Amino acid sequence: MNLAKLHIAIPLMNENENISKLLQCIRKQEYKNFKVWICVNQPESFWQNPDKVFICKNNSDTLKTLASIEDFSIEIIDKTSKSNGWQGKNSGVGIARKTIMDKIIAEALDEEIIISLDGDTSFSKKYFQSIAENFYMNADTLAISIPYFHNLTGDEMVDRAILHYEIYMRYYSLNMNRIGSPYNFTALGSAISCRISVYRQIGGLTPKNSGEDFYFLQKIVKYKPLSLWNSEKVFPAARFSDRVFFGTGPAMIKGANGDWKSYPIYRHEIFNEIENFFNQLPDLYKSDFQNIADELFGTQWAKNIRNNTSTLEAFIRSCHQKFDGLRTLQYLKMKQERSSTSDEENFSNFISKFYSNKFPEELIVNLNFANSPIDKLENIRKILVEIEDLILMNYSINLS
């Protein structure tokens, strides 16, 4: 089996305490045809900020640790030493990922593969092998949103926050798959892999201060469907972090303070509205009528697309590209804000409607994300993982 070379892309900031675990995971890999690319980074201004200089010192220690590596191929991109840090607004994990990936494609072949990781992510010794084999066995697969699982820490506040957040993400994933949305991925920067060829074809990653992983996957989906399955998972750390504006760390911080407004359990009926809208597209190709997208785009949007497409297939594709993953989230949030139902009610109603045979009644009765025992939330998470794994595997098989 002639498997492709892998390029492991890892941005690091203030991660020196996690380096040993990360390097251990890399050293244990059974598949050896890989090169590691690490960008140690922070804004240049941190050197002059008494509250941030500790990050610079932590990064300097990371550089020393990485410089001593001799047992696997590694390229270190120094965006942390004095005069090397990010200047102005171009800073953060988005520009770090882009810097790494752009350097990779300067030397890599089209058939080779990028694996995006984070410094706090662990994985089994078969992880690299599983991805190389996945792409080999599925020649049409251009990119994968890899299954994930946050291990619990034993700290109740941390575990309650990450379980609530994972339940939110998996609930969202199940509903997006249920309604047939092409934007049915979960965006984690530590759980993405793609062929070099698709990175070049879509024009690379667009740097963002937050959410660069979401926009990157959305960009890929607009080019070609995304695989959502791999035989091995990644295990990001569950921790509070404010280094980005939104995502796991900020969600946990807000959630621990009782604020889940940015990450609600949407009423499943709102997803149904989006599904009905998708089903109406053939009729909308024939003539205008009021539809849910009018609230986002105005009443002339469909007419404008019709005027620029010559077939029904092209019209539907253009509609999906306009009502994309970002617009889906905007619509869900807009409609959810008009609702008075709680996250617990919305989750329980969804389970009762679609998965009552999978969940013991005691897991759903009196569910309270803020007060229910951790074991109860963990059991809910485990069942959601089992359901989601099967759906994502079947979806990805049907793509090939």
C-alpha positions in Angstrom: 0.0 0.0 0.0 1.6 3.2 -1.2 0.4 5.8 1.4 0.9 9.5 1.1 3.4 11.6 3.1 1.8 13.5 5.9 2.5 17.1 7.0 1.5 17.8 10.6 0.5 21.5 11.1 0.6 22.7 14.7 0.3 26.3 15.9 1.6 26.8 19.5 1.1 29.7 21.9 1.7 29.3 25.7 1.7 25.5 25.4 5.1 24.5 26.9 3.4 22.5 29.6 1.6 20.4 26.9 4.6 19.9 24.7 5.9 16.6 26.3 2.5 14.9 25.8 2.1 16.2 22.3 5.7 15.0 21.3 5.0 11.7 23.0 1.9 11.1 20.8 3.9 12.0 17.7 6.9 9.7 18.6 4.6 6.8 19.2 3.1 6.9 15.7 3.3 3.6 13.8 3.3 5.5 10.5 6.6 7.2 10.0 6.3 9.0 6.7 5.5 12.5 8.1 7.0 15.9 8.7 6.0 18.1 11.6 5.6 21.9 11.1 5.2 24.0 14.2 4.6 27.8 14.4 5.3 29.1 17.9 3.7 32.5 17.9 2.2 35.5 19.6 1.8 39.2 18.9 5.0 41.3 19.0 3.2 43.7 21.4 3.2 41.0 24.1 6.9 41.7 24.8 6.0 45.2 25.9 2.9 44.1 27.9 3.6 43.2 31.6 0.4 41.0 31.7 1.4 39.1 28.5 5.2 38.8 28.7 4.9 35.4 30.5 3.5 34.0 27.2 6.6 35.2 25.4 8.8 33.4 28.0 6.7 30.3 27.8 7.0 30.3 24.0 10.8 30.8 24.3 11.0 27.7 26.4 8.9 25.9 23.8 11.4 26.9 21.1 14.2 25.4 23.2 12.4 22.2 23.6 11.6 21.9 19.9 15.2 22.8 18.9 16.5 19.6 20.6 14.3 17.2 18.6 16.3 14.9 16.4 14.2 11.7 16.1 11.7 13.0 13.5 11.6 15.6 10.8 10.4 19.0 12.1 10.4 22.6 10.8 10.0 25.3 13.4 8.5 28.7 12.4 9.5 31.3 14.9 6.8 34.0 15.3 7.6 34.6 19.0 11.2 35.9 19.4 11.6 39.6 19.7 11.0 41.3 16.3 9.5 38.0 14.9 6.0 38.3 16.5 2.8 39.2 14.7 2.5 42.8 13.8 -0.8 44.8 13.9 -4.1 43.1 13.4 -2.5 40.0 11.7 -2.2 37.8 14.8 -3.8 34.8 16.3 -4.3 31.1 15.6 -5.8 31.8 12.1 -2.7 33.5 10.7 -0.5 30.9 12.4 -2.4 28.0 10.7 -2.2 29.8 7.4 1.5 30.5 7.8 2.2 26.8 8.5 0.0 25.5 5.7 1.3 28.0 3.1 4.9 26.9 3.9 3.8 23.2 3.6 2.4 23.6 0.1 5.5 25.4 -1.1 7.3 22.0 -0.8 4.6 19.3 -0.8 3.1 17.4 -3.7 -0.6 17.5 -4.5 -1.2 13.9 -3.3 0.3 14.6 0.1 -1.8 15.4 3.1 -2.0 18.0 5.8 -3.1 17.1 9.3 -4.1 20.1 11.5 -3.5 19.7 15.2 -3.4 21.8 18.4 -0.8 21.7 21.1 -3.3 20.3 23.7 -4.6 17.5 21.6 -3.7 13.8 22.1 -4.2 10.8 19.8 -3.4 7.1 19.5 -0.4 5.5 18.0 -2.5 4.6 15.0 -3.8 8.1 14.3 -1.5 9.1 11.4 -1.8 5.6 9.9 -5.6 5.8 10.0 -5.7 9.1 8.1 -3.2 8.0 5.5 -5.2 4.8 4.9 -8.5 6.8 4.9 -7.3 9.0 2.0 -5.8 6.0 0.2 -9.0 3.9 0.4 -11.2 6.8 -0.6 -9.6 8.4 -3.6 -12.4 11.0 -4.0 -12.0 12.3 -0.4 -10.4 15.7 -0.4 -10.8 16.6 3.2 -12.0 15.1 6.5 -13.6 16.7 9.6 -12.3 14.1 12.1 -14.4 12.7 15.0 -13.4 14.1 18.4 -13.9 13.4 22.1 -12.9 15.6 25.1 -11.7 13.5 28.0 -13.0 14.5 31.4 -10.6 16.0 33.9 -12.1 15.2 37.3 -12.7 18.9 37.9 -16.5 19.3 38.1 -16.6 22.9 36.8 -14.4 22.0 33.8 -16.2 18.7 33.1 -19.7 20.3 33.4 -18.7 23.0 31.0 -17.2 20.7 28.4 -20.1 18.2 28.6 -22.6 21.0 28.0 -20.6 22.3 25.1 -20.2 18.9 23.5 -23.8 18.1 23.9 -24.5 21.4 22.1 -22.1 20.5 19.3 -23.4 17.0 18.8 -27.0 18.1 19.0 -26.2 20.6 16.2 -24.4 17.9 14.2 -27.3 15.4 14.5 -29.8 18.0 13.3 -27.7 19.3 10.4 -27.3 15.7 9.2 -31.0 15.0 9.8 -32.0 17.9 7.5 -29.4 17.0 4.8 -27.4 20.2 5.1 -24.0 20.1 3.3 -22.6 22.2 6.2 -23.0 19.3 8.7 -19.4 19.4 10.0 -18.1 20.2 13.4 -15.2 22.7 13.2 -12.3 22.0 15.4 -8.8 23.2 14.3 -7.3 20.0 15.9 -9.6 17.7 13.9 -9.1 18.6 10.2 -7.1 16.9 7.5 -7.0 17.6 3.8 -5.1 16.8 0.6 -2.5 19.4 -0.5 -4.4 19.6 -3.9 -7.6 20.9 -2.3 -5.8 23.4 -0.2 -4.3 24.8 -3.4 -7.6 24.6 -5.4 -9.6 26.6 -2.8 -7.0 29.3 -2.4 -5.8 28.2 1.0 -7.0 29.1 4.5 -8.4 32.6 5.2 -6.8 33.9 8.4 -9.3 34.8 11.2 -8.7 35.8 14.8 -11.3 33.1 15.6 -13.2 30.5 13.7 -10.6 30.0 10.9 -11.4 26.2 11.1 -15.1 26.8 10.5 -14.5 29.1 7.5 -11.9 26.7 6.1 -14.2 23.8 6.2 -17.1 25.8 4.8 -14.8 26.9 1.9 -14.0 23.2 1.2 -17.7 22.2 1.3 -18.5 24.8 -1.3 -15.9 23.1 -3.5 -16.7 19.5 -2.8 -18.5 17.5 0.0 -16.5 16.8 3.1 -15.9 13.4 4.7 -16.9 13.3 8.4 -15.4 10.0 9.4 -12.1 8.5 10.5 -11.5 5.2 12.3 -9.4 7.0 15.0 -10.6 10.1 16.9 -8.6 13.1 18.3 -8.8 14.0 21.9 -8.6 17.8 22.5 -8.1 19.0 26.0 -11.0 20.3 28.0 -9.8 23.6 29.4 -10.8 27.2 29.9 -9.1 29.5 27.4 -9.6 33.0 26.2 -7.0 33.1 23.5 -9.7 33.2 20.8 -13.1 35.0 20.7 -15.3 32.0 20.2 -14.9 28.2 20.3 -14.4 25.6 23.0 -12.4 27.6 25.5 -14.5 30.8 25.4 -17.7 28.7 25.5 -16.5 27.0 28.6 -15.6 30.2 30.3 -19.0 31.8 29.5 -20.8 28.6 30.4 -19.1 28.2 33.7 -20.5 31.7 34.5 -24.0 30.6 33.5 -24.0 32.2 30.0 -24.9 29.8 27.2 -26.7 32.3 25.0 -24.0 32.0 22.3 -24.3 28.2 22.3 -28.0 27.4 22.7 -29.8 24.1 22.2 -31.9 25.3 19.2 -35.5 24.1 18.9 -35.4 21.2 16.4 -38.4 22.8 14.6 -36.1 25.6 13.4 -33.9 23.0 11.7 -37.1 21.7 10.1 -37.8 25.1 8.7 -34.4 25.0 7.0 -35.0 21.5 5.7 -38.4 22.7 4.2 -36.6 25.6 2.6 -34.1 23.3 0.9 -37.0 21.1 -0.3 -38.7 24.2 -1.8 -35.8 25.2 -4.0 -37.1 23.5 -7.2 -40.3 25.5 -6.9 -38.3 28.7 -6.1 -36.5 28.1 -9.3 -39.7 28.5 -11.2 -41.1 31.6 -9.4 -40.7 33.8 -6.3 -42.6 33.3 -3.1 -42.0 34.1 0.5 -39.3 32.0 2.1 -37.1 31.9 5.2 -34.1 33.3 3.4 -35.9 36.6 2.7 -35.2 37.6 6.3 -31.5 37.3 5.7 -31.1 38.4 2.1 -34.2 40.5 1.2 -36.9 39.5 -1.3 -34.9 39.7 -4.5 -32.1 37.2 -3.6 -33.7 34.2 -5.4 -34.5 36.2 -8.5 -30.9 37.4 -8.7 -29.6 33.8 -8.5 -32.1 32.7 -11.2 -30.8 35.4 -13.5 -27.3 34.1 -13.1 -27.9 30.3 -13.4 -29.2 28.4 -16.4 -30.2 25.1 -14.8 -32.1 23.9 -11.8 -29.0 22.1 -10.5 -26.9 25.2 -10.7 -29.6 27.2 -9.0 -29.8 24.8 -6.1 -26.0 24.7 -5.7 -25.9 28.5 -5.7 -28.7 28.6 -3.1 -26.8 26.3 -0.8 -23.6 28.4 -1.3 -25.6 31.5 -0.3 -27.5 29.9 2.6 -24.2 28.4 3.9 -23.1 27.3 7.3 -22.7 30.8 8.6 -26.1 31.9 7.4 -27.6 28.7 8.9 -26.2 29.7 12.3 -27.5 33.2 11.9 -31.0 32.0 11.1 -31.0 29.5 13.9 -29.9 32.2 16.4 -32.4 34.7 15.1 -35.3 32.3 15.5 -34.1 30.9 18.8 -34.0 34.5 20.3 -37.7 34.7 19.6 -38.3 31.5 21.6 -38.8 31.2 25.4 -38.1 27.5 25.7 -35.0 26.4 27.7 -32.1 24.3 26.5 -33.3 21.4 28.6 -36.8 21.5 27.1 -35.4 21.8 23.5 -33.1 18.8 24.1 -35.7 16.7 25.7 -38.2 17.4 23.0 -35.7 16.5 20.3 -34.8 13.2 22.0 -38.5 12.3 22.6 -39.2 12.9 18.9 -36.2 11.2 17.3 -34.3 9.0 19.7 -36.6 8.0 22.6 -35.5 4.4 22.1 -31.8 5.3 22.6 -32.1 7.2 25.9 -33.3 5.8 29.2 -36.0 8.0 30.6 -34.1 8.8 33.8 -31.4 10.6 31.6 -34.0 13.1 30.2 -36.4 13.6 33.1 -35.5 16.6 35.2 -32.4 17.3 33.1 -30.6 20.4 34.2 -27.3 21.3 32.6 -26.3 23.4 35.6 -27.2 21.0 38.3 -27.6 17.4 37.0 -24.9 15.0 38.1 -21.8 14.8 35.9 -22.4 11.1 35.4 -25.8 11.9 33.9 -24.4 14.4 31.5 -21.6 12.0 30.6 -24.0 9.2 29.8 -26.0 11.6 27.6 -22.8 12.5 25.8 -21.8 8.9 25.3 -25.1 8.0 23.7 -24.9 11.0 21.4 -21.4 10.0 20.4 -22.6 6.5 19.5 -25.5 7.8 17.4 -23.4 10.5 15.7 -20.5 8.0 14.9 -22.9 5.7 13.0 -24.5 8.6 11.1 -21.2 10.2 10.2 -19.7 6.9 9.1 -22.7 6.1 6.8 -22.7 9.6 5.4 -19.0 9.4 4.5 -19.4 5.9 3.0 -22.2 7.2 0.8 -19.9 10.1 -0.4 -17.4 7.6 -2.0 
